[in-house]
């Protein structure tokens, strides 16, 4: 699957913290029904066997909806489950090494915080960039806030799709209007909701207002 800017519109990043009445699989399915355009599986606590099985199950679900399925950080799991892509941060495996491992067959997303990091990621073969944290976030307490100026500079400096992440919710999403991002990546704003499907419909409508489709 090729990476397209439309995949960035409403990008869901999973978080096991919010599992309760529903399983993670059920939460992701509700998000897909609500209109998310990409799903990233982020797991920090499962062992490899459980992680792989979960990845296979959610990959199958995403393919039924024809939505890209991305694995966060774990390249071996991404390859083993035949994910559509892998997303890495600045402290994870080097993006150029990832590209050498997977060739052109897999979408490569890279988290960046400066124009310099963005340009290097593009050179290393990134297909899209995650930009943030654009607002204060409880998901990553060590993430520094990205100014609107830097956000705009990065978007104008690269030709690949970009997605804003970090502390985004229905109350502040429209503040990203005019920044140049192709969409928003959300964690708790989606998965902490009691009605994920309806919340995603609302968030997608808001996201469509900030991007040039």
Secondary structure, 3 states (H helix, E strand, C coil): CCCCHHHHCEEEECCHHHCCCCCHHHHHHHHHHHCCCEEEECCCCCCHHHHHHHHHHHHHHHHHCCCEEEEECCHHHHHHCCCCEEEECCCCCCHHHHHHHHCCCCEEEEEECCHHHHHHHHHCCCCEEEEECCCCCCCCCCCCCCCHHHHHHHHHHCCCEEEEECCCCCCCHHHHCCCCCCCEEECHHHHCCCCHHHHHHHHHHHHHHHCCC
